[in-house]
Amino acid sequence: MTDTSTATFTIPTHWFLVKPCGCIDGSAIGGIKRPTAEAAHKLLTPLKRDRDRELKEGWTVRGATKDELRRIGELFTTPCPHAAEEA
């Protein structure tokens, strides 16, 4: 008997730098040779010490496809409501 199961992976075309509160702080489209969160984080935050600080504070990098981007587009035009709390 042969295993006919297959897996399909969708590679993100857009990457987002997400604050610990869940709001988007930055994004990148293209310019990433390896489509990984680590590579996107290097593009979004060039200095290693800043990337290390962001990770320690709970920032994340998430990928999205074009379809997902259409659904969350409003997050880019909405100011972070938590900014006042952080100041």
C-alpha positions in Angstrom: 0.0 0.0 0.0 1.3 3.4 -0.9 1.0 6.6 1.1 -0.8 9.1 -1.0 -1.1 11.9 1.5 0.3 15.2 0.5 1.0 18.4 2.4 0.5 21.9 0.9 2.4 24.8 2.3 1.7 28.4 1.6 4.7 30.7 1.8 3.9 34.1 3.2 4.3 37.1 0.8 4.0 39.7 3.6 5.6 39.9 7.0 4.5 41.9 10.0 6.3 43.0 13.1 3.7 42.6 15.9 3.9 44.4 19.3 3.3 42.5 22.5 -0.2 44.0 22.6 -1.0 42.5 19.2 -0.9 45.6 17.1 1.2 45.8 14.0 4.2 48.0 14.1 5.8 47.4 10.7 5.6 45.3 7.6 7.8 44.0 4.8 6.9 42.8 1.3 9.6 41.2 -0.7 13.4 41.6 -0.1 13.5 38.4 1.9 15.6 35.7 0.3 14.6 33.0 2.8 10.9 33.2 3.7 11.3 32.7 7.4 10.2 34.9 10.3 13.8 35.2 11.4 14.8 36.6 7.9 11.8 39.0 7.9 12.8 40.2 11.4 16.3 41.0 10.2 14.8 43.1 7.4 12.3 44.8 9.7 14.8 45.4 12.5 18.3 45.5 11.2 20.3 45.7 14.5 20.7 42.4 16.3 20.5 44.1 19.7 17.1 45.6 18.8 15.8 42.3 17.5 17.0 40.6 20.7 15.2 43.3 22.8 12.0 42.9 20.8 12.0 39.2 21.2 12.6 39.5 25.0 9.7 42.0 25.3 7.4 39.7 23.4 7.3 41.1 19.9 6.7 38.6 17.1 7.0 38.4 13.4 4.1 36.8 11.5 3.7 36.0 7.8 0.6 36.4 5.7 -0.5 35.6 2.2 -2.1 38.1 -0.1 -5.6 36.8 0.8 -4.9 37.2 4.6 -3.5 40.6 3.9 -6.8 41.7 2.4 -8.7 40.6 5.5 -6.4 42.4 8.0 -5.6 45.5 5.9 -7.6 47.8 8.3 -5.0 47.1 11.0 -2.5 49.2 9.1 -4.7 52.3 9.1 -5.8 52.0 12.7 -3.5 53.6 15.3 -2.5 51.4 18.2 -4.9 52.0 21.0 -2.4 50.8 23.5 0.2 53.5 22.6 -1.2 55.9 25.3 -0.9 53.1 27.9 2.8 52.4 27.0 3.8 56.1 27.3 
